[in-house]
């Protein structure tokens, strides 16, 4: 290590007064290592501090001196001593390493399933455990006790430090399973005016057969029966009654709708996030009265680890209410899209569309599409039995 700091130089001297040169070096107590003398050439390793003295002796005795410095820490620093950027960068790296080693960089939650990690992190933030917090000022034992009190569902918590990473291990409360609810006696009645095509009954008594037409509210499966002794028994009717029924839906649109459109004006605001602090990198404020916002963030990454430093961007796009004019074909296309969305979201996959008829009505103001469906699906709904004491 001392040689790395002092610096070593390999010298080679050649000439007639070689031995007087060697004796002079020894008389001046210059440390020489690895000395060799072969074919009137003297070679040795000396410290850089003695190079000036050795050079003067070689000139005094008329010798040819060659020197080569070994690569050491001191030679590297000496070579780049005038490159202030490297020096400033090294200082910044050292200071940053010392600073970040005592700060919370990441928080990891382990052992939770029912309790969300966001709830635990929010409680830790209230306790002072957040990204950028001074680890030396945190009382982990007190935070463990407070975390169990503030977050419902946690029976045990442990907080430990691993470098600048905080690991929170929790054990959740094991709750007893809910007791099964008693089945409420009920009938199954028709929710539609339909024709029965099939049925499946798990409990209860079927009141109609396939091919029967039933009105809305008609009793389909009864939950009341009589025992052999004449007593009345109540059931929770269960089953699926499939029937064919009609349904009519109307979709209306205007030829001159008022819509929100972009004006083409945009504004981008950037900010520097350092831990939990946001430093704006822009001047002025957003003056758009109506706008759409799009936000993004690009964190800094070092050796695959995300640092608590990021550049945030928010883009504002100005919007305005503008009246537009649609042709009959354009408006009909938009109404057909609404029909498609309705069938996908409200009719569902369990109901079959047997037929569909569309009636179009056009006025100077707009257009109306009346859609009549012939559907096949479950027409039954449960209706609780009201028991008189």
C-alpha positions as CSV (number, residue, x, y, z in Angstrom):
1,X,0.0,0.0,0.0
2,X,2.9,2.4,0.7
3,X,4.3,1.8,-2.7
4,X,0.9,2.7,-4.2
5,X,1.1,6.0,-2.4
6,X,4.8,6.8,-2.9
7,X,5.1,5.7,-6.5
8,X,7.8,3.5,-8.0
9,X,10.1,4.1,-11.0
10,X,12.2,1.6,-12.9
11,X,15.6,3.1,-14.0
12,X,18.2,1.8,-16.4
13,X,21.6,3.5,-16.5
14,X,24.4,2.9,-19.1
15,X,27.9,4.4,-19.4
16,X,31.6,4.3,-18.5
17,X,31.2,5.7,-15.0
18,X,28.6,3.1,-14.1
19,X,30.1,1.9,-10.8
20,X,30.8,5.4,-9.5
21,X,27.2,6.1,-10.2
22,X,26.1,3.1,-8.2
23,X,28.3,4.0,-5.3
24,X,27.0,7.5,-5.3
25,X,23.4,6.2,-5.1
26,X,24.2,4.0,-2.2
27,X,26.2,6.8,-0.4
28,X,23.1,9.0,-0.6
29,X,21.0,6.3,1.1
30,X,18.6,6.0,-1.9
31,X,16.5,2.9,-1.6
32,X,16.9,0.5,-4.6
33,X,15.1,-2.7,-5.1
34,X,15.5,-5.4,-7.7
35,X,19.1,-4.3,-8.6
36,X,20.6,-5.8,-11.7
37,X,23.9,-5.1,-13.5
38,X,24.4,-6.8,-16.8
39,X,26.5,-5.8,-19.9
40,X,27.3,-2.4,-18.4
41,X,23.6,-1.7,-17.8
42,X,22.4,-1.1,-14.2
43,X,18.7,-1.5,-13.5
44,X,16.8,-0.9,-10.2
45,X,13.4,0.2,-8.7
46,X,13.4,3.5,-6.8
47,X,10.8,5.7,-5.3
48,X,9.5,8.7,-7.4
49,X,10.8,11.2,-4.7
50,X,14.4,10.1,-5.5
51,X,14.1,10.4,-9.2
52,X,15.4,13.9,-9.4
53,X,18.5,13.1,-7.4
54,X,19.2,10.0,-9.5
55,X,18.8,12.1,-12.7
56,X,21.3,14.6,-11.4
57,X,23.9,11.9,-10.6
58,X,23.5,10.4,-14.1
59,X,24.2,13.8,-15.7
60,X,27.2,14.3,-13.4
61,X,28.8,11.0,-14.5
62,X,27.7,11.3,-18.1
63,X,25.4,8.3,-18.1
64,X,22.4,7.5,-20.3
65,X,19.4,7.2,-18.0
66,X,16.0,5.7,-18.9
67,X,13.1,5.5,-16.5
68,X,9.6,4.0,-16.6
69,X,7.1,4.7,-13.8
70,X,4.9,1.9,-12.6
71,X,1.1,2.4,-12.6
72,X,0.2,3.1,-9.0
73,X,-2.5,5.2,-7.2
74,X,-0.2,8.1,-6.8
75,X,0.9,8.0,-10.5
76,X,-2.8,7.9,-11.6
77,X,-3.7,10.9,-9.4
78,X,-0.6,12.8,-10.6
79,X,-1.5,12.1,-14.2
80,X,-5.0,13.4,-13.9
81,X,-4.3,16.2,-11.4
82,X,-5.4,18.9,-13.8
83,X,-8.7,17.3,-14.8
84,X,-11.0,19.0,-12.4
85,X,-14.1,17.3,-13.8
86,X,-12.8,13.9,-12.6
87,X,-11.9,15.3,-9.2
88,X,-15.3,16.9,-8.8
89,X,-17.1,13.7,-10.0
90,X,-15.1,11.6,-7.5
91,X,-16.0,14.0,-4.7
92,X,-19.7,13.9,-5.7
93,X,-19.7,10.1,-5.8
94,X,-18.0,9.8,-2.4
95,X,-20.4,12.4,-0.8
96,X,-23.4,10.7,-2.4
97,X,-22.4,7.3,-1.2
98,X,-22.0,8.6,2.3
99,X,-25.3,10.4,2.2
100,X,-27.4,7.7,0.7
101,X,-25.9,5.0,2.9
102,X,-27.8,6.6,5.8
103,X,-31.1,7.3,4.0
104,X,-34.1,5.0,3.2
105,X,-33.9,4.1,-0.4
106,X,-36.5,1.4,-0.7
107,X,-39.2,-0.1,1.5
108,X,-40.1,-3.8,1.0
109,X,-43.3,-5.3,2.5
110,X,-43.3,-9.1,3.2
111,X,-45.9,-11.5,4.6
112,X,-49.1,-9.6,3.7
113,X,-52.0,-10.9,1.6
114,X,-55.3,-9.6,3.0
115,X,-53.8,-6.2,4.0
116,X,-52.7,-4.1,1.1
117,X,-49.1,-2.9,0.8
118,X,-50.3,0.6,0.1
119,X,-52.1,0.7,3.5
120,X,-48.9,-0.4,5.3
121,X,-46.7,2.1,3.4
122,X,-49.2,4.9,4.2
123,X,-49.0,4.0,7.9
124,X,-45.2,3.9,7.7
125,X,-45.2,7.3,6.1
126,X,-47.1,8.7,9.1
127,X,-44.6,7.1,11.4
128,X,-41.7,8.8,9.5
129,X,-40.5,5.8,7.6
130,X,-40.4,7.0,4.0
131,X,-38.0,7.3,1.1
132,X,-35.3,9.8,2.0
133,X,-35.8,9.5,5.8
134,X,-32.7,9.5,8.0
135,X,-32.3,5.9,9.2
136,X,-30.4,6.9,12.3
137,X,-33.3,8.8,13.6
138,X,-35.9,6.0,13.2
139,X,-37.1,4.0,16.3
140,X,-37.9,0.7,14.8
141,X,-39.3,-0.9,18.0
142,X,-41.7,2.0,18.5
143,X,-42.7,1.9,14.8
144,X,-43.4,-1.9,15.1
145,X,-45.9,-1.3,18.0
146,X,-47.6,1.6,16.3
147,X,-47.9,-0.2,13.0
148,X,-50.0,-3.0,14.7
149,X,-52.3,-0.3,16.2
150,X,-52.7,1.8,13.0
151,X,-53.2,-1.0,10.4
152,X,-56.2,-3.2,11.0
153,X,-55.6,-6.9,10.4
154,X,-51.9,-7.0,11.5
155,X,-51.0,-9.1,14.6
156,X,-47.2,-8.9,14.5
157,X,-44.7,-6.7,12.7
158,X,-40.9,-6.6,12.4
159,X,-38.9,-3.8,10.9
160,X,-35.2,-4.2,10.1
161,X,-32.6,-2.4,8.1
162,X,-30.6,-4.0,5.3
163,X,-28.2,-1.3,4.1
164,X,-30.4,1.5,2.9
165,X,-33.3,-0.8,2.4
166,X,-36.1,-1.2,5.0
167,X,-37.7,-4.6,5.2
168,X,-41.1,-4.8,7.0
169,X,-42.4,-8.3,7.8
170,X,-45.9,-8.7,9.0
171,X,-48.2,-11.5,10.2
172,X,-51.9,-11.0,9.6
173,X,-54.7,-11.9,12.0
174,X,-56.2,-15.2,11.1
175,X,-59.9,-14.7,11.3
176,X,-62.3,-17.6,11.9
177,X,-64.3,-18.6,8.8
178,X,-67.7,-17.1,8.5
179,X,-70.6,-19.4,9.5
180,X,-72.7,-20.3,6.5
181,X,-75.8,-18.2,6.3
182,X,-79.2,-19.8,6.7
183,X,-81.0,-20.1,3.4
184,X,-83.9,-17.8,3.3
185,X,-87.1,-19.5,2.0
186,X,-88.0,-18.1,-1.4
187,X,-89.9,-18.7,-4.6
188,X,-88.7,-18.2,-8.2
189,X,-90.9,-15.9,-10.2
190,X,-90.7,-14.8,-13.8
191,X,-88.8,-11.5,-14.5
192,X,-90.0,-11.4,-18.1
193,X,-93.0,-12.2,-20.3
194,X,-91.8,-15.3,-22.0
195,X,-92.2,-18.8,-23.3
196,X,-90.5,-21.5,-21.3
197,X,-88.1,-23.6,-23.4
198,X,-86.1,-25.6,-20.7
199,X,-85.5,-25.7,-17.0
200,X,-83.2,-27.1,-14.3
201,X,-84.6,-27.2,-10.7
202,X,-82.4,-28.2,-7.8
203,X,-84.8,-27.4,-5.0
204,X,-88.5,-26.4,-5.0
205,X,-91.5,-27.5,-7.1
206,X,-91.9,-26.6,-10.7
207,X,-95.2,-24.9,-11.4
208,X,-95.1,-24.7,-15.3
209,X,-93.9,-27.0,-18.1
210,X,-92.0,-26.4,-21.3
211,X,-94.0,-24.5,-23.9
212,X,-96.1,-22.6,-21.4
213,X,-96.4,-18.8,-21.8
214,X,-95.9,-16.9,-18.5
215,X,-96.4,-13.2,-17.6
216,X,-94.0,-11.1,-15.6
217,X,-94.3,-12.0,-11.9
218,X,-95.7,-15.5,-12.6
219,X,-94.7,-18.2,-10.0
220,X,-92.3,-20.6,-11.7
221,X,-90.8,-22.6,-8.8
222,X,-92.6,-22.8,-5.4
223,X,-90.7,-23.0,-2.1
224,X,-93.8,-24.3,-0.2
225,X,-94.6,-27.9,0.2
226,X,-96.8,-30.1,2.4
227,X,-95.3,-33.0,4.4
228,X,-97.1,-36.4,4.7
229,X,-98.3,-35.4,8.1
230,X,-99.9,-32.3,6.8
231,X,-97.3,-29.8,7.9
232,X,-96.0,-27.0,5.7
233,X,-92.4,-27.1,4.7
234,X,-90.5,-24.1,3.3
235,X,-87.6,-24.3,0.8
236,X,-85.1,-22.0,-0.7
237,X,-86.0,-22.6,-4.4
238,X,-83.0,-23.0,-6.6
239,X,-83.0,-23.5,-10.4
240,X,-82.7,-22.0,-13.8
241,X,-85.8,-21.4,-16.0
242,X,-84.9,-20.7,-19.6
243,X,-87.4,-18.9,-21.8
244,X,-87.7,-16.9,-25.0
245,X,-88.7,-13.2,-24.6
246,X,-88.7,-9.9,-26.5
247,X,-86.8,-6.8,-25.5
248,X,-86.9,-3.4,-27.1
249,X,-84.1,-0.7,-26.8
250,X,-83.9,2.7,-28.4
251,X,-80.8,4.6,-29.4
252,X,-80.9,8.3,-30.3
253,X,-78.4,10.8,-31.7
254,X,-78.2,14.3,-33.0
255,X,-76.9,15.6,-36.4
256,X,-75.2,18.5,-34.6
257,X,-73.6,17.2,-31.4
258,X,-71.4,19.3,-29.1
259,X,-68.2,17.5,-28.4
260,X,-64.9,18.1,-26.6
261,X,-62.0,18.4,-29.1
262,X,-58.3,19.4,-28.8
263,X,-57.2,22.8,-30.0
264,X,-53.6,21.8,-30.8
265,X,-52.1,23.9,-28.0
266,X,-50.0,22.0,-25.5
267,X,-47.8,22.7,-22.5
268,X,-45.2,20.4,-20.9
269,X,-44.0,20.8,-17.3
270,X,-41.0,18.9,-15.9
271,X,-40.1,18.5,-12.3
272,X,-37.2,16.8,-10.4
273,X,-38.3,14.3,-7.7
274,X,-35.8,13.9,-5.0
275,X,-37.1,11.4,-2.5
276,X,-40.5,12.9,-1.6
277,X,-39.7,16.4,-2.7
278,X,-40.8,17.7,-6.1
279,X,-38.6,20.5,-7.5
280,X,-40.3,22.3,-10.5
281,X,-38.1,22.8,-13.6
282,X,-40.5,25.1,-15.4
283,X,-41.6,28.7,-15.1
284,X,-45.2,29.9,-15.1
285,X,-48.5,28.1,-14.6
286,X,-51.0,26.3,-16.8
287,X,-53.5,28.8,-18.1
288,X,-55.8,26.4,-20.0
289,X,-59.3,26.5,-18.7
290,X,-60.2,23.2,-20.1
291,X,-57.5,20.5,-20.8
292,X,-56.5,16.9,-20.7
293,X,-53.5,15.8,-18.6
294,X,-51.0,13.1,-19.3
295,X,-48.3,12.3,-16.6
296,X,-45.2,10.2,-16.7
297,X,-42.1,9.6,-14.7
298,X,-38.6,8.4,-15.5
299,X,-36.7,7.2,-12.5
300,X,-32.9,7.0,-12.3
301,X,-31.5,3.4,-12.3
302,X,-28.0,2.4,-11.0
303,X,-26.8,-1.2,-11.3
304,X,-30.4,-2.4,-11.8
305,X,-31.7,-0.6,-8.7
306,X,-34.2,2.3,-8.9
307,X,-32.9,5.4,-7.2
308,X,-35.2,7.9,-5.4
309,X,-34.5,10.4,-8.1
310,X,-36.8,10.8,-11.1
311,X,-37.8,13.3,-13.8
312,X,-41.5,13.8,-14.0
313,X,-43.4,15.1,-17.0
314,X,-46.9,16.5,-17.2
315,X,-48.4,17.3,-20.6
316,X,-51.4,19.6,-20.8
317,X,-53.5,19.5,-24.0
318,X,-56.1,22.3,-24.3
319,X,-59.6,21.3,-25.2
320,X,-62.8,23.2,-26.2
321,X,-66.5,22.4,-26.7
322,X,-67.2,22.5,-30.4
323,X,-70.3,21.9,-32.4
324,X,-69.9,19.4,-35.2
325,X,-72.1,18.4,-38.1
326,X,-72.6,14.7,-39.0
327,X,-74.1,13.2,-42.1
328,X,-76.8,10.6,-41.9
329,X,-74.3,7.8,-42.6
330,X,-71.9,9.0,-39.9
331,X,-74.6,9.2,-37.3
332,X,-76.0,5.8,-38.2
333,X,-72.5,4.3,-37.8
334,X,-72.2,5.9,-34.3
335,X,-75.6,4.5,-33.2
336,X,-74.6,1.0,-34.5
337,X,-71.5,1.2,-32.3
338,X,-73.7,2.0,-29.3
339,X,-75.8,-1.1,-30.2
340,X,-72.7,-3.2,-30.3
341,X,-71.5,-1.9,-26.9
342,X,-75.0,-2.5,-25.4
343,X,-75.1,-6.1,-26.6
344,X,-71.6,-6.8,-25.3
345,X,-72.1,-5.2,-21.8
346,X,-75.8,-5.6,-21.0
347,X,-77.1,-8.7,-22.8
348,X,-74.1,-10.9,-21.8
349,X,-72.8,-14.2,-23.0
350,X,-75.3,-16.4,-21.1
351,X,-78.2,-14.9,-23.1
352,X,-78.6,-15.9,-26.8
353,X,-79.8,-13.4,-29.4
354,X,-82.2,-15.3,-31.6
355,X,-83.1,-12.4,-33.8
356,X,-82.7,-8.7,-34.1
357,X,-84.8,-6.1,-36.0
358,X,-83.8,-2.4,-36.4
359,X,-86.3,0.3,-37.2
360,X,-84.8,3.7,-38.3
361,X,-86.5,7.0,-37.8
362,X,-85.0,10.2,-39.1
363,X,-85.9,13.8,-38.2
364,X,-84.3,17.1,-39.1
365,X,-82.7,17.1,-35.6
366,X,-81.4,13.6,-35.5
367,X,-81.9,9.9,-35.9
368,X,-83.4,7.1,-33.7
369,X,-82.7,3.4,-34.0
370,X,-85.3,1.1,-32.3
371,X,-83.9,-2.4,-31.8
372,X,-86.3,-5.3,-31.0
373,X,-84.5,-8.4,-29.8
374,X,-85.7,-11.9,-29.5
375,X,-83.7,-13.4,-26.6
376,X,-83.3,-16.7,-24.9
377,X,-82.1,-16.8,-21.4
378,X,-82.8,-17.2,-17.7
379,X,-86.1,-15.5,-16.9
380,X,-86.3,-16.5,-13.2
381,X,-85.6,-14.3,-10.2
382,X,-85.8,-15.1,-6.5
383,X,-88.6,-13.7,-4.4
384,X,-88.4,-14.0,-0.6
385,X,-91.3,-15.8,1.1
386,X,-93.0,-13.6,3.7
387,X,-93.9,-15.7,6.7
388,X,-96.7,-14.5,9.0
389,X,-96.1,-15.4,12.7
